[in-house]
Amino acid sequence: GKPYMVAMAATPGSGKSVSSFMLASILEDHGYPTMVCPHDGYHFPLDYLRTFPDADDMVYRRGAPDTFDPFALLRDLDRIRNGDEEIIKLPAFDHAKADPEPDTHIFDRNHHKIVLCEGLYLLHDQDGWEEVKYMFDYTIFMNADIDVCIERVKIRNLCIPGYTPEEIEVRCEVVDRVNALTVLRSKYRADVIVESAAMKK
């Protein structure tokens, strides 16, 4: 049958991934088998970004809305929502190789009652993302303090190869903060806004 489709959008470093798995666990405990689908698997591969005329900029800004493939995400969400395939395999993001990994998340139509998709741009209204919101029955925006989130991202991103800690600091300010502000502007499209633990006390 058709699963109930939920989107959780939030800024980088807000805790949306952890929150999604916690919510899925609670739903499972109440008898609603839930598949969590992060949209990170829809990053354009690095080799593809390098074919762009402004390749260096695209690679540096990776994580911005135009460095993803929202049409592939839309296609797969439509397969889940409106199709009849029993098993649908979706990509994940392999942080070790910094590229998408195909066929990692598995939707089983005979098992999963809820699909919980989490990511930055599920409510974004530009750059090809406009229609993604309409794939969901319910949309959640997790509000968070951007300064707290960016500090978290600076620590998390120290593992990115090829950058010094100082370069990570700069990149988080000029790339991740811009992305966070973009995400924040989309919260008006959510059905409900909840507060993240990443809020200034």
N, C-alpha and C positions, 0 to 999 in steps of 0.2 A: 504494500500500500504506500501511500504518500506520507513521509515523515513530517513532523512539525519542525519548521526551519527557524533557527534563532541566530541572530548576529550579535556579537559583542565587539564593539569598536572602542579603541582608547589610544592614547599617545604612547610613544616608545617609553619603556621603563615604568609603566603604570601598574604592572602586575597582571595584565589581562590574560596572559597565557596560564599562569598559576590559577587565577580566578576561574578560568574556563574549565580547567580540569577538576577543580574543587566543586564547581556547580554540576559538572557531569557526574561526579561521584555521588553527590547528594541525590541527583535524579535517578541514578542507577539503584541506589538504596531504596527508593520509593517505587521501584518497578518500571522505570522508564529507561531502557537501554539507550545510551547516548553516544554518538560518534562526535569527537572533537576534530575539527578541520581547521588548522591554522592557514591563513592565506599566504604565509611566507613561501610556500611551495610554488607560488606563481611569480616569483622574481624572474625577470629575464636572465638566462644564463650569461655568465661573463663573456663567453666567446661571441654571443650575439650582441651584447652591448658594445663590444670592441669593433663591430662593423659600422657603428653610427659615425657620421661626420664629426661629431663632437664627442668621440669615444672617451677621451680622458675625463671629460666633465660628467658623462653618464656613469662611468665607473665610480668616480669620486662621490657622486650624489646618489649612489645606489641606496635604495630605500625610499626614494621620492616616488610620488604616484606614477610618474611616467617611466619608471624603471621596472614596472610590473606588467604582466599581461592580464588585464582585467577581463578581456574577451574569453580567454581560456577558462578563467574562474567562472564567468557567467555561463559558459557552455556546460561545465561540470555541475554547477548548481542546478541548472535546468534539467540535466540528466537525472539528478537525484530527485528533484521536486516533481517533474512531469513525465519522466521516463518509466520504463518497465524492466530495465536491467536489474537482475537480482544482486549482482556484485559490481561495484564501481570502485576502481582504484584511483587514488588521488595523490598528487606529488607532495613531498615535504621539502624542507630546506635543510640541507646537510651543512652545518656550521663548520665542520672539519675541512670540507673542500670548498666552502663558500659558494655552493651552487645547489639548484634544485635536485632532488632525488625522486625519480618517478615511482609510481605504484607503491607508496608507503602507507598512506592512510586508506583503510578499506571500509567502504559503506556496504552493509549487508541489509538489503531491503526486508528480508525475513526476520531480522533481529532488531535493527535500530529503529526506535520510535521517534527519536529526536536527533537532529543534526545541529550542532553548535559550532558555528564558524567564528573564529576570532581573528582580528587583525586591525591594522591602522585605518584602512581606507574603505571599509565596507559601507560607510555612509557618505563617502566623498561624492561630490556632485559635478566633477570635472574629469578631464583626462581619460575618458572612456569608462569611468566607474559609475556613471549616472544611473544605470539600470540595475546595478548589483543589489541595491537596497530592496528592490521589489521581488527578489527571490525569497525573501524572508517573511515569515508570519509575525515575528516579533523582533524588535531591534533594541539593543541596550547600548547606551554610551556610558563608559566608566570615567567619571570626571576625576582628574588628578592635577596636582600642582606641578606645573611644567619645570620649575627649578629643581624640585625634588627628583623628578623623573630624569632630567638631563644628568644630574649627578650620578644617579644609578647607571645610566647608559655609559657614562665615562668609565666607570669601573668595569662594566660588562665588556666594553669594546677594547679593553687592553689586550685581549687575546687575538685581535685582528692582525694577521701578519702584514709586514711591510710598513708599519707605522710606529713612530716613537710615541711614548706617552704624551709628549708635548703636542705632537701632530694629532693624536686622538682627541686631546682637549680641544684643539681648534676645530677639528672636524665635527665634534659633537655640537659645538656652538653654531657653525655655519651650515651644517646639514641636518642634524637630528633636531635641533631647536626649530628650524624652519619647517621640517616635517611635522613636528608636534603642533605648531601653530596652525598648519593646514588641517590636521586631524581635528583640532579643537573647534575649528569653524564649521565642522560637519555635525556637531552634536544636536543642532536644531532639528535634524531629520530623525532622531531616535524616538522610539515610543516611550522610553523611560530613561532617565539619567540617574545613575547611582554614584556614590562616592567611593573612590579607591582609598586604600590605606595610605597611598602615596599623596597625602594631603598635609600641608603645614598645620601643625597644632597651634 
